[in-house]
Amino acid sequence: MSLVVQHEEPPYQYVVVEASVAEVTDPTPPEVLEEIAVRYLGEEAARQFARSRDGHANVLFTFRPDRWLSAEFSDEL
């Protein structure tokens, strides 16, 4: 698996992680889904989101990073 995050305006920057699947959890335990949602949505919205996922298939993939790459081009401006 590869994941890339980049900044598309000067100064250009990016980070890439290449990773292997370490674990697959199917289905994702509801408490784990809620914990992840809280991080991004806050407490109340996370609870609502987790409830809205009842009956939907959720699979959690855990990755082990194998290689990291990064670059920034501010010196070239």
mmCIF file of the N, C-alpha and C atoms, coordinates in Angstrom:
data_MODEL
# 
_entry.id   MODEL 
# 
loop_
_atom_site.group_PDB 
_atom_site.id 
_atom_site.type_symbol 
_atom_site.label_atom_id 
_atom_site.label_alt_id 
_atom_site.label_comp_id 
_atom_site.label_asym_id 
_atom_site.label_entity_id 
_atom_site.label_seq_id 
_atom_site.pdbx_PDB_ins_code 
_atom_site.Cartn_x 
_atom_site.Cartn_y 
_atom_site.Cartn_z 
_atom_site.occupancy 
_atom_site.B_iso_or_equiv 
_atom_site.pdbx_formal_charge 
_atom_site.auth_seq_id 
_atom_site.auth_comp_id 
_atom_site.auth_asym_id 
_atom_site.auth_atom_id 
_atom_site.pdbx_PDB_model_num 
ATOM 1   N N  . MET A 1 1  ? 0.848   -1.130 0.000  1.00 0.00 ? 1  MET A N  1 
ATOM 2   C CA . MET A 1 1  ? 0.000   0.000  0.000  1.00 0.00 ? 1  MET A CA 1 
ATOM 3   C C  . MET A 1 1  ? 0.911   1.213  0.000  1.00 0.00 ? 1  MET A C  1 
ATOM 4   N N  . SER A 1 2  ? 0.516   2.244  -0.725 1.00 0.00 ? 2  SER A N  1 
ATOM 5   C CA . SER A 1 2  ? 1.240   3.518  -0.702 1.00 0.00 ? 2  SER A CA 1 
ATOM 6   C C  . SER A 1 2  ? 0.262   4.624  -0.354 1.00 0.00 ? 2  SER A C  1 
ATOM 7   N N  . LEU A 1 3  ? 0.727   5.546  0.447  1.00 0.00 ? 3  LEU A N  1 
ATOM 8   C CA . LEU A 1 3  ? -0.061  6.714  0.820  1.00 0.00 ? 3  LEU A CA 1 
ATOM 9   C C  . LEU A 1 3  ? 0.807   7.935  0.584  1.00 0.00 ? 3  LEU A C  1 
ATOM 10  N N  . VAL A 1 4  ? 0.260   8.931  -0.104 1.00 0.00 ? 4  VAL A N  1 
ATOM 11  C CA . VAL A 1 4  ? 0.993   10.153 -0.426 1.00 0.00 ? 4  VAL A CA 1 
ATOM 12  C C  . VAL A 1 4  ? 0.215   11.344 0.112  1.00 0.00 ? 4  VAL A C  1 
ATOM 13  N N  . VAL A 1 5  ? 0.919   12.252 0.764  1.00 0.00 ? 5  VAL A N  1 
ATOM 14  C CA . VAL A 1 5  ? 0.359   13.537 1.173  1.00 0.00 ? 5  VAL A CA 1 
ATOM 15  C C  . VAL A 1 5  ? 1.259   14.593 0.571  1.00 0.00 ? 5  VAL A C  1 
ATOM 16  N N  . GLN A 1 6  ? 0.645   15.558 -0.125 1.00 0.00 ? 6  GLN A N  1 
ATOM 17  C CA . GLN A 1 6  ? 1.472   16.562 -0.800 1.00 0.00 ? 6  GLN A CA 1 
ATOM 18  C C  . GLN A 1 6  ? 0.872   17.948 -0.671 1.00 0.00 ? 6  GLN A C  1 
ATOM 19  N N  . HIS A 1 7  ? 1.730   18.925 -0.744 1.00 0.00 ? 7  HIS A N  1 
ATOM 20  C CA . HIS A 1 7  ? 1.348   20.336 -0.767 1.00 0.00 ? 7  HIS A CA 1 
ATOM 21  C C  . HIS A 1 7  ? 1.565   20.799 -2.193 1.00 0.00 ? 7  HIS A C  1 
ATOM 22  N N  . GLU A 1 8  ? 0.493   21.225 -2.858 1.00 0.00 ? 8  GLU A N  1 
ATOM 23  C CA . GLU A 1 8  ? 0.551   21.476 -4.293 1.00 0.00 ? 8  GLU A CA 1 
ATOM 24  C C  . GLU A 1 8  ? 0.816   22.930 -4.662 1.00 0.00 ? 8  GLU A C  1 
ATOM 25  N N  . GLU A 1 9  ? 1.243   23.721 -3.705 1.00 0.00 ? 9  GLU A N  1 
ATOM 26  C CA . GLU A 1 9  ? 1.620   25.110 -3.970 1.00 0.00 ? 9  GLU A CA 1 
ATOM 27  C C  . GLU A 1 9  ? 3.024   25.329 -3.428 1.00 0.00 ? 9  GLU A C  1 
ATOM 28  N N  . PRO A 1 10 ? 3.764   26.250 -4.030 1.00 0.00 ? 10 PRO A N  1 
ATOM 29  C CA . PRO A 1 10 ? 5.125   26.514 -3.539 1.00 0.00 ? 10 PRO A CA 1 
ATOM 30  C C  . PRO A 1 10 ? 5.095   26.934 -2.076 1.00 0.00 ? 10 PRO A C  1 
ATOM 31  N N  . PRO A 1 11 ? 6.036   26.479 -1.292 1.00 0.00 ? 11 PRO A N  1 
ATOM 32  C CA . PRO A 1 11 ? 7.085   25.515 -1.626 1.00 0.00 ? 11 PRO A CA 1 
ATOM 33  C C  . PRO A 1 11 ? 6.502   24.101 -1.633 1.00 0.00 ? 11 PRO A C  1 
ATOM 34  N N  . TYR A 1 12 ? 6.733   23.373 -2.709 1.00 0.00 ? 12 TYR A N  1 
ATOM 35  C CA . TYR A 1 12 ? 6.195   22.025 -2.861 1.00 0.00 ? 12 TYR A CA 1 
ATOM 36  C C  . TYR A 1 12 ? 6.824   21.090 -1.832 1.00 0.00 ? 12 TYR A C  1 
ATOM 37  N N  . GLN A 1 13 ? 5.982   20.223 -1.273 1.00 0.00 ? 13 GLN A N  1 
ATOM 38  C CA . GLN A 1 13 ? 6.435   19.247 -0.282 1.00 0.00 ? 13 GLN A CA 1 
ATOM 39  C C  . GLN A 1 13 ? 5.612   17.977 -0.446 1.00 0.00 ? 13 GLN A C  1 
ATOM 40  N N  . TYR A 1 14 ? 6.204   16.856 -0.083 1.00 0.00 ? 14 TYR A N  1 
ATOM 41  C CA . TYR A 1 14 ? 5.420   15.623 -0.052 1.00 0.00 ? 14 TYR A CA 1 
ATOM 42  C C  . TYR A 1 14 ? 6.042   14.628 0.912  1.00 0.00 ? 14 TYR A C  1 
ATOM 43  N N  . VAL A 1 15 ? 5.211   13.693 1.337  1.00 0.00 ? 15 VAL A N  1 
ATOM 44  C CA . VAL A 1 15 ? 5.668   12.549 2.112  1.00 0.00 ? 15 VAL A CA 1 
ATOM 45  C C  . VAL A 1 15 ? 4.935   11.322 1.565  1.00 0.00 ? 15 VAL A C  1 
ATOM 46  N N  . VAL A 1 16 ? 5.670   10.227 1.437  1.00 0.00 ? 16 VAL A N  1 
ATOM 47  C CA . VAL A 1 16 ? 5.131   8.967  0.931  1.00 0.00 ? 16 VAL A CA 1 
ATOM 48  C C  . VAL A 1 16 ? 5.471   7.881  1.942  1.00 0.00 ? 16 VAL A C  1 
ATOM 49  N N  . VAL A 1 17 ? 4.508   7.043  2.240  1.00 0.00 ? 17 VAL A N  1 
ATOM 50  C CA . VAL A 1 17 ? 4.786   5.855  3.045  1.00 0.00 ? 17 VAL A CA 1 
ATOM 51  C C  . VAL A 1 17 ? 4.372   4.638  2.221  1.00 0.00 ? 17 VAL A C  1 
ATOM 52  N N  . GLU A 1 18 ? 5.276   3.679  2.132  1.00 0.00 ? 18 GLU A N  1 
ATOM 53  C CA . GLU A 1 18 ? 4.986   2.384  1.529  1.00 0.00 ? 18 GLU A CA 1 
ATOM 54  C C  . GLU A 1 18 ? 4.856   1.407  2.693  1.00 0.00 ? 18 GLU A C  1 
ATOM 55  N N  . ALA A 1 19 ? 3.765   0.643  2.708  1.00 0.00 ? 19 ALA A N  1 
ATOM 56  C CA . ALA A 1 19 ? 3.480   -0.182 3.875  1.00 0.00 ? 19 ALA A CA 1 
ATOM 57  C C  . ALA A 1 19 ? 2.900   -1.530 3.468  1.00 0.00 ? 19 ALA A C  1 
ATOM 58  N N  . SER A 1 20 ? 3.011   -2.470 4.394  1.00 0.00 ? 20 SER A N  1 
ATOM 59  C CA . SER A 1 20 ? 2.425   -3.801 4.224  1.00 0.00 ? 20 SER A CA 1 
ATOM 60  C C  . SER A 1 20 ? 1.250   -3.941 5.184  1.00 0.00 ? 20 SER A C  1 
ATOM 61  N N  . VAL A 1 21 ? 0.262   -4.727 4.792  1.00 0.00 ? 21 VAL A N  1 
ATOM 62  C CA . VAL A 1 21 ? -0.873  -4.988 5.677  1.00 0.00 ? 21 VAL A CA 1 
ATOM 63  C C  . VAL A 1 21 ? -0.387  -5.889 6.810  1.00 0.00 ? 21 VAL A C  1 
ATOM 64  N N  . ALA A 1 22 ? -0.548  -5.422 8.039  1.00 0.00 ? 22 ALA A N  1 
ATOM 65  C CA . ALA A 1 22 ? -0.131  -6.192 9.206  1.00 0.00 ? 22 ALA A CA 1 
ATOM 66  C C  . ALA A 1 22 ? -1.297  -6.979 9.795  1.00 0.00 ? 22 ALA A C  1 
ATOM 67  N N  . GLU A 1 23 ? -2.525  -6.431 9.641  1.00 0.00 ? 23 GLU A N  1 
ATOM 68  C CA . GLU A 1 23 ? -3.689  -7.075 10.246 1.00 0.00 ? 23 GLU A CA 1 
ATOM 69  C C  . GLU A 1 23 ? -4.949  -6.588 9.544  1.00 0.00 ? 23 GLU A C  1 
ATOM 70  N N  . VAL A 1 24 ? -5.921  -7.479 9.419  1.00 0.00 ? 24 VAL A N  1 
ATOM 71  C CA . VAL A 1 24 ? -7.243  -7.136 8.896  1.00 0.00 ? 24 VAL A CA 1 
ATOM 72  C C  . VAL A 1 24 ? -8.258  -7.533 9.961  1.00 0.00 ? 24 VAL A C  1 
ATOM 73  N N  . THR A 1 25 ? -9.078  -6.579 10.400 1.00 0.00 ? 25 THR A N  1 
ATOM 74  C CA . THR A 1 25 ? -10.098 -6.839 11.409 1.00 0.00 ? 25 THR A CA 1 
ATOM 75  C C  . THR A 1 25 ? -11.462 -6.661 10.750 1.00 0.00 ? 25 THR A C  1 
ATOM 76  N N  . ASP A 1 26 ? -12.206 -7.755 10.631 1.00 0.00 ? 26 ASP A N  1 
ATOM 77  C CA . ASP A 1 26 ? -13.500 -7.730 9.953  1.00 0.00 ? 26 ASP A CA 1 
ATOM 78  C C  . ASP A 1 26 ? -14.501 -8.509 10.793 1.00 0.00 ? 26 ASP A C  1 
ATOM 79  N N  . PRO A 1 27 ? -15.486 -7.842 11.329 1.00 0.00 ? 27 PRO A N  1 
ATOM 80  C CA . PRO A 1 27 ? -15.792 -6.425 11.195 1.00 0.00 ? 27 PRO A CA 1 
ATOM 81  C C  . PRO A 1 27 ? -15.003 -5.597 12.202 1.00 0.00 ? 27 PRO A C  1 
ATOM 82  N N  . THR A 1 28 ? -14.944 -4.302 11.954 1.00 0.00 ? 28 THR A N  1 
ATOM 83  C CA . THR A 1 28 ? -14.311 -3.380 12.894 1.00 0.00 ? 28 THR A CA 1 
ATOM 84  C C  . THR A 1 28 ? -15.160 -3.324 14.159 1.00 0.00 ? 28 THR A C  1 
ATOM 85  N N  . PRO A 1 29 ? -14.572 -3.547 15.341 1.00 0.00 ? 29 PRO A N  1 
ATOM 86  C CA . PRO A 1 29 ? -15.347 -3.447 16.578 1.00 0.00 ? 29 PRO A CA 1 
ATOM 87  C C  . PRO A 1 29 ? -15.951 -2.043 16.721 1.00 0.00 ? 29 PRO A C  1 
ATOM 88  N N  . PRO A 1 30 ? -17.213 -1.941 17.158 1.00 0.00 ? 30 PRO A N  1 
ATOM 89  C CA . PRO A 1 30 ? -17.874 -0.631 17.258 1.00 0.00 ? 30 PRO A CA 1 
ATOM 90  C C  . PRO A 1 30 ? -17.097 0.376  18.097 1.00 0.00 ? 30 PRO A C  1 
ATOM 91  N N  . GLU A 1 31 ? -16.451 -0.084 19.177 1.00 0.00 ? 31 GLU A N  1 
ATOM 92  C CA . GLU A 1 31 ? -15.711 0.852  20.034 1.00 0.00 ? 31 GLU A CA 1 
ATOM 93  C C  . GLU A 1 31 ? -14.486 1.412  19.305 1.00 0.00 ? 31 GLU A C  1 
ATOM 94  N N  . VAL A 1 32 ? -13.884 0.627  18.420 1.00 0.00 ? 32 VAL A N  1 
ATOM 95  C CA . VAL A 1 32 ? -12.743 1.107  17.637 1.00 0.00 ? 32 VAL A CA 1 
ATOM 96  C C  . VAL A 1 32 ? -13.216 2.122  16.604 1.00 0.00 ? 32 VAL A C  1 
ATOM 97  N N  . LEU A 1 33 ? -14.331 1.827  15.942 1.00 0.00 ? 33 LEU A N  1 
ATOM 98  C CA . LEU A 1 33 ? -14.899 2.759  14.969 1.00 0.00 ? 33 LEU A CA 1 
ATOM 99  C C  . LEU A 1 33 ? -15.215 4.094  15.637 1.00 0.00 ? 33 LEU A C  1 
ATOM 100 N N  . GLU A 1 34 ? -15.813 4.048  16.820 1.00 0.00 ? 34 GLU A N  1 
ATOM 101 C CA . GLU A 1 34 ? -16.145 5.286  17.530 1.00 0.00 ? 34 GLU A CA 1 
ATOM 102 C C  . GLU A 1 34 ? -14.880 6.035  17.949 1.00 0.00 ? 34 GLU A C  1 
ATOM 103 N N  . GLU A 1 35 ? -13.864 5.320  18.415 1.00 0.00 ? 35 GLU A N  1 
ATOM 104 C CA . GLU A 1 35 ? -12.604 5.958  18.820 1.00 0.00 ? 35 GLU A CA 1 
ATOM 105 C C  . GLU A 1 35 ? -11.955 6.700  17.650 1.00 0.00 ? 35 GLU A C  1 
ATOM 106 N N  . ILE A 1 36 ? -11.954 6.079  16.483 1.00 0.00 ? 36 ILE A N  1 
ATOM 107 C CA . ILE A 1 36 ? -11.395 6.729  15.293 1.00 0.00 ? 36 ILE A CA 1 
ATOM 108 C C  . ILE A 1 36 ? -12.229 7.949  14.929 1.00 0.00 ? 36 ILE A C  1 
ATOM 109 N N  . ALA A 1 37 ? -13.550 7.803  14.966 1.00 0.00 ? 37 ALA A N  1 
ATOM 110 C CA . ALA A 1 37 ? -14.438 8.915  14.612 1.00 0.00 ? 37 ALA A CA 1 
ATOM 111 C C  . ALA A 1 37 ? -14.276 10.094 15.568 1.00 0.00 ? 37 ALA A C  1 
ATOM 112 N N  . VAL A 1 38 ? -14.091 9.834  16.862 1.00 0.00 ? 38 VAL A N  1 
ATOM 113 C CA . VAL A 1 38 ? -13.912 10.916 17.843 1.00 0.00 ? 38 VAL A CA 1 
ATOM 114 C C  . VAL A 1 38 ? -12.707 11.766 17.481 1.00 0.00 ? 38 VAL A C  1 
ATOM 115 N N  . ARG A 1 39 ? -11.667 11.135 17.025 1.00 0.00 ? 39 ARG A N  1 
ATOM 116 C CA . ARG A 1 39 ? -10.447 11.879 16.670 1.00 0.00 ? 39 ARG A CA 1 
ATOM 117 C C  . ARG A 1 39 ? -10.723 12.943 15.611 1.00 0.00 ? 39 ARG A C  1 
ATOM 118 N N  . TYR A 1 40 ? -11.584 12.628 14.654 1.00 0.00 ? 40 TYR A N  1 
ATOM 119 C CA . TYR A 1 40 ? -11.814 13.531 13.527 1.00 0.00 ? 40 TYR A CA 1 
ATOM 120 C C  . TYR A 1 40 ? -13.100 14.340 13.632 1.00 0.00 ? 40 TYR A C  1 
ATOM 121 N N  . LEU A 1 41 ? -14.085 13.849 14.376 1.00 0.00 ? 41 LEU A N  1 
ATOM 122 C CA . LEU A 1 41 ? -15.396 14.495 14.380 1.00 0.00 ? 41 LEU A CA 1 
ATOM 123 C C  . LEU A 1 41 ? -15.795 15.104 15.715 1.00 0.00 ? 41 LEU A C  1 
ATOM 124 N N  . GLY A 1 42 ? -15.089 14.757 16.793 1.00 0.00 ? 42 GLY A N  1 
ATOM 125 C CA . GLY A 1 42 ? -15.515 15.184 18.123 1.00 0.00 ? 42 GLY A CA 1 
ATOM 126 C C  . GLY A 1 42 ? -16.489 14.168 18.704 1.00 0.00 ? 42 GLY A C  1 
ATOM 127 N N  . GLU A 1 43 ? -16.744 14.289 20.016 1.00 0.00 ? 43 GLU A N  1 
ATOM 128 C CA . GLU A 1 43 ? -17.524 13.283 20.750 1.00 0.00 ? 43 GLU A CA 1 
ATOM 129 C C  . GLU A 1 43 ? -18.927 13.056 20.182 1.00 0.00 ? 43 GLU A C  1 
ATOM 130 N N  . GLU A 1 44 ? -19.738 14.099 20.120 1.00 0.00 ? 44 GLU A N  1 
ATOM 131 C CA . GLU A 1 44 ? -21.142 13.932 19.731 1.00 0.00 ? 44 GLU A CA 1 
ATOM 132 C C  . GLU A 1 44 ? -21.284 13.474 18.285 1.00 0.00 ? 44 GLU A C  1 
ATOM 133 N N  . ALA A 1 45 ? -20.590 14.121 17.372 1.00 0.00 ? 45 ALA A N  1 
ATOM 134 C CA . ALA A 1 45 ? -20.677 13.738 15.958 1.00 0.00 ? 45 ALA A CA 1 
ATOM 135 C C  . ALA A 1 45 ? -20.153 12.315 15.755 1.00 0.00 ? 45 ALA A C  1 
ATOM 136 N N  . ALA A 1 46 ? -19.154 11.922 16.534 1.00 0.00 ? 46 ALA A N  1 
ATOM 137 C CA . ALA A 1 46 ? -18.604 10.565 16.411 1.00 0.00 ? 46 ALA A CA 1 
ATOM 138 C C  . ALA A 1 46 ? -19.632 9.522  16.814 1.00 0.00 ? 46 ALA A C  1 
ATOM 139 N N  . ARG A 1 47 ? -20.348 9.785  17.902 1.00 0.00 ? 47 ARG A N  1 
ATOM 140 C CA . ARG A 1 47 ? -21.384 8.840  18.322 1.00 0.00 ? 47 ARG A CA 1 
ATOM 141 C C  . ARG A 1 47 ? -22.461 8.708  17.248 1.00 0.00 ? 47 ARG A C  1 
ATOM 142 N N  . GLN A 1 48 ? -22.880 9.839  16.698 1.00 0.00 ? 48 GLN A N  1 
ATOM 143 C CA . GLN A 1 48 ? -23.896 9.811  15.637 1.00 0.00 ? 48 GLN A CA 1 
ATOM 144 C C  . GLN A 1 48 ? -23.376 9.044  14.424 1.00 0.00 ? 48 GLN A C  1 
ATOM 145 N N  . PHE A 1 49 ? -22.127 9.304  14.053 1.00 0.00 ? 49 PHE A N  1 
ATOM 146 C CA . PHE A 1 49 ? -21.538 8.603  12.914 1.00 0.00 ? 49 PHE A CA 1 
ATOM 147 C C  . PHE A 1 49 ? -21.495 7.102  13.167 1.00 0.00 ? 49 PHE A C  1 
ATOM 148 N N  . ALA A 1 50 ? -21.020 6.700  14.338 1.00 0.00 ? 50 ALA A N  1 
ATOM 149 C CA . ALA A 1 50 ? -20.905 5.276  14.661 1.00 0.00 ? 50 ALA A CA 1 
ATOM 150 C C  . ALA A 1 50 ? -22.279 4.607  14.624 1.00 0.00 ? 50 ALA A C  1 
ATOM 151 N N  . ARG A 1 51 ? -23.304 5.290  15.153 1.00 0.00 ? 51 ARG A N  1 
ATOM 152 C CA . ARG A 1 51 ? -24.664 4.730  15.108 1.00 0.00 ? 51 ARG A CA 1 
ATOM 153 C C  . ARG A 1 51 ? -25.154 4.612  13.673 1.00 0.00 ? 51 ARG A C  1 
ATOM 154 N N  . SER A 1 52 ? -24.800 5.567  12.831 1.00 0.00 ? 52 SER A N  1 
ATOM 155 C CA . SER A 1 52 ? -25.261 5.539  11.435 1.00 0.00 ? 52 SER A CA 1 
ATOM 156 C C  . SER A 1 52 ? -24.620 4.393  10.650 1.00 0.00 ? 52 SER A C  1 
ATOM 157 N N  . ARG A 1 53 ? -23.525 3.838  11.158 1.00 0.00 ? 53 ARG A N  1 
ATOM 158 C CA . ARG A 1 53 ? -22.820 2.752  10.467 1.00 0.00 ? 53 ARG A CA 1 
ATOM 159 C C  . ARG A 1 53 ? -23.364 1.380  10.848 1.00 0.00 ? 53 ARG A C  1 
ATOM 160 N N  . ASP A 1 54 ? -24.286 1.303  11.811 1.00 0.00 ? 54 ASP A N  1 
ATOM 161 C CA . ASP A 1 54 ? -24.867 0.010  12.192 1.00 0.00 ? 54 ASP A CA 1 
ATOM 162 C C  . ASP A 1 54 ? -25.424 -0.680 10.956 1.00 0.00 ? 54 ASP A C  1 
ATOM 163 N N  . GLY A 1 55 ? -25.066 -1.938 10.783 1.00 0.00 ? 55 GLY A N  1 
ATOM 164 C CA . GLY A 1 55 ? -25.553 -2.698 9.646  1.00 0.00 ? 55 GLY A CA 1 
ATOM 165 C C  . GLY A 1 55 ? -24.710 -2.552 8.394  1.00 0.00 ? 55 GLY A C  1 
ATOM 166 N N  . HIS A 1 56 ? -23.711 -1.673 8.405  1.00 0.00 ? 56 HIS A N  1 
ATOM 167 C CA . HIS A 1 56 ? -22.819 -1.499 7.261  1.00 0.00 ? 56 HIS A CA 1 
ATOM 168 C C  . HIS A 1 56 ? -21.527 -2.283 7.500  1.00 0.00 ? 56 HIS A C  1 
ATOM 169 N N  . ALA A 1 57 ? -20.938 -2.748 6.430  1.00 0.00 ? 57 ALA A N  1 
ATOM 170 C CA . ALA A 1 57 ? -19.670 -3.471 6.540  1.00 0.00 ? 57 ALA A CA 1 
ATOM 171 C C  . ALA A 1 57 ? -18.535 -2.482 6.787  1.00 0.00 ? 57 ALA A C  1 
ATOM 172 N N  . ASN A 1 58 ? -17.786 -2.695 7.836  1.00 0.00 ? 58 ASN A N  1 
ATOM 173 C CA . ASN A 1 58 ? -16.606 -1.892 8.153  1.00 0.00 ? 58 ASN A CA 1 
ATOM 174 C C  . ASN A 1 58 ? -15.442 -2.844 8.365  1.00 0.00 ? 58 ASN A C  1 
ATOM 175 N N  . VAL A 1 59 ? -14.367 -2.621 7.653  1.00 0.00 ? 59 VAL A N  1 
ATOM 176 C CA . VAL A 1 59 ? -13.170 -3.446 7.778  1.00 0.00 ? 59 VAL A CA 1 
ATOM 177 C C  . VAL A 1 59 ? -12.017 -2.529 8.157  1.00 0.00 ? 59 VAL A C  1 
ATOM 178 N N  . LEU A 1 60 ? -11.259 -2.911 9.172  1.00 0.00 ? 60 LEU A N  1 
ATOM 179 C CA . LEU A 1 60 ? -10.116 -2.133 9.638  1.00 0.00 ? 60 LEU A CA 1 
ATOM 180 C C  . LEU A 1 60 ? -8.833  -2.790 9.139  1.00 0.00 ? 60 LEU A C  1 
ATOM 181 N N  . PHE A 1 61 ? -8.033  -2.026 8.409  1.00 0.00 ? 61 PHE A N  1 
ATOM 182 C CA . PHE A 1 61 ? -6.730  -2.491 7.940  1.00 0.00 ? 61 PHE A CA 1 
ATOM 183 C C  . PHE A 1 61 ? -5.658  -1.794 8.766  1.00 0.00 ? 61 PHE A C  1 
ATOM 184 N N  . THR A 1 62 ? -4.758  -2.558 9.355  1.00 0.00 ? 62 THR A N  1 
ATOM 185 C CA . THR A 1 62 ? -3.623  -2.011 10.091 1.00 0.00 ? 62 THR A CA 1 
ATOM 186 C C  . THR A 1 62 ? -2.382  -2.242 9.238  1.00 0.00 ? 62 THR A C  1 
ATOM 187 N N  . PHE A 1 63 ? -1.626  -1.166 9.014  1.00 0.00 ? 63 PHE A N  1 
ATOM 188 C CA . PHE A 1 63 ? -0.460  -1.234 8.135  1.00 0.00 ? 63 PHE A CA 1 
ATOM 189 C C  . PHE A 1 63 ? 0.833   -1.114 8.921  1.00 0.00 ? 63 PHE A C  1 
ATOM 190 N N  . ARG A 1 64 ? 1.879   -1.767 8.424  1.00 0.00 ? 64 ARG A N  1 
ATOM 191 C CA . ARG A 1 64 ? 3.227   -1.657 8.981  1.00 0.00 ? 64 ARG A CA 1 
ATOM 192 C C  . ARG A 1 64 ? 4.078   -0.900 7.964  1.00 0.00 ? 64 ARG A C  1 
ATOM 193 N N  . PRO A 1 65 ? 4.560   0.301  8.309  1.00 0.00 ? 65 PRO A N  1 
ATOM 194 C CA . PRO A 1 65 ? 5.385   1.062  7.362  1.00 0.00 ? 65 PRO A CA 1 
ATOM 195 C C  . PRO A 1 65 ? 6.661   0.303  7.006  1.00 0.00 ? 65 PRO A C  1 
ATOM 196 N N  . ASP A 1 66 ? 6.955   0.241  5.712  1.00 0.00 ? 66 ASP A N  1 
ATOM 197 C CA . ASP A 1 66 ? 8.175   -0.391 5.227  1.00 0.00 ? 66 ASP A CA 1 
ATOM 198 C C  . ASP A 1 66 ? 9.207   0.649  4.801  1.00 0.00 ? 66 ASP A C  1 
ATOM 199 N N  . ARG A 1 67 ? 8.716   1.750  4.249  1.00 0.00 ? 67 ARG A N  1 
ATOM 200 C CA . ARG A 1 67 ? 9.637   2.762  3.720  1.00 0.00 ? 67 ARG A CA 1 
ATOM 201 C C  . ARG A 1 67 ? 8.949   4.120  3.714  1.00 0.00 ? 67 ARG A C  1 
ATOM 202 N N  . TRP A 1 68 ? 9.694   5.157  4.095  1.00 0.00 ? 68 TRP A N  1 
ATOM 203 C CA . TRP A 1 68 ? 9.210   6.535  4.087  1.00 0.00 ? 68 TRP A CA 1 
ATOM 204 C C  . TRP A 1 68 ? 10.062  7.345  3.119  1.00 0.00 ? 68 TRP A C  1 
ATOM 205 N N  . LEU A 1 69 ? 9.428   8.214  2.383  1.00 0.00 ? 69 LEU A N  1 
ATOM 206 C CA . LEU A 1 69 ? 10.120  9.157  1.501  1.00 0.00 ? 69 LEU A CA 1 
ATOM 207 C C  . LEU A 1 69 ? 9.514   10.530 1.738  1.00 0.00 ? 69 LEU A C  1 
ATOM 208 N N  . SER A 1 70 ? 10.342  11.551 1.712  1.00 0.00 ? 70 SER A N  1 
ATOM 209 C CA . SER A 1 70 ? 9.805   12.904 1.829  1.00 0.00 ? 70 SER A CA 1 
ATOM 210 C C  . SER A 1 70 ? 10.724  13.871 1.100  1.00 0.00 ? 70 SER A C  1 
ATOM 211 N N  . ALA A 1 71 ? 10.149  14.985 0.721  1.00 0.00 ? 71 ALA A N  1 
ATOM 212 C CA . ALA A 1 71 ? 10.929  16.020 0.041  1.00 0.00 ? 71 ALA A CA 1 
ATOM 213 C C  . ALA A 1 71 ? 10.232  17.353 0.223  1.00 0.00 ? 71 ALA A C  1 
ATOM 214 N N  . GLU A 1 72 ? 11.023  18.383 0.213  1.00 0.00 ? 72 GLU A N  1 
ATOM 215 C CA . GLU A 1 72 ? 10.500  19.747 0.187  1.00 0.00 ? 72 GLU A CA 1 
ATOM 216 C C  . GLU A 1 72 ? 11.451  20.568 -0.665 1.00 0.00 ? 72 GLU A C  1 
ATOM 217 N N  . PHE A 1 73 ? 10.883  21.487 -1.413 1.00 0.00 ? 73 PHE A N  1 
ATOM 218 C CA . PHE A 1 73 ? 11.639  22.190 -2.432 1.00 0.00 ? 73 PHE A CA 1 
ATOM 219 C C  . PHE A 1 73 ? 11.745  23.688 -2.160 1.00 0.00 ? 73 PHE A C  1 
ATOM 220 N N  . SER A 1 74 ? 11.745  24.100 -0.911 1.00 0.00 ? 74 SER A N  1 
ATOM 221 C CA . SER A 1 74 ? 11.797  25.529 -0.595 1.00 0.00 ? 74 SER A CA 1 
ATOM 222 C C  . SER A 1 74 ? 13.141  26.144 -0.969 1.00 0.00 ? 74 SER A C  1 
ATOM 223 N N  . ASP A 1 75 ? 14.222  25.365 -0.957 1.00 0.00 ? 75 ASP A N  1 
ATOM 224 C CA . ASP A 1 75 ? 15.542  25.900 -1.321 1.00 0.00 ? 75 ASP A CA 1 
ATOM 225 C C  . ASP A 1 75 ? 15.649  26.228 -2.805 1.00 0.00 ? 75 ASP A C  1 
ATOM 226 N N  . GLU A 1 76 ? 14.743  25.673 -3.602 1.00 0.00 ? 76 GLU A N  1 
ATOM 227 C CA . GLU A 1 76 ? 14.815  25.863 -5.046 1.00 0.00 ? 76 GLU A CA 1 
ATOM 228 C C  . GLU A 1 76 ? 14.029  27.078 -5.523 1.00 0.00 ? 76 GLU A C  1 
ATOM 229 N N  . LEU A 1 77 ? 13.392  27.798 -4.612 1.00 0.00 ? 77 LEU A N  1 
ATOM 230 C CA . LEU A 1 77 ? 12.607  28.980 -5.001 1.00 0.00 ? 77 LEU A CA 1 
ATOM 231 C C  . LEU A 1 77 ? 13.476  30.190 -5.182 1.00 0.00 ? 77 LEU A C  1 
# 
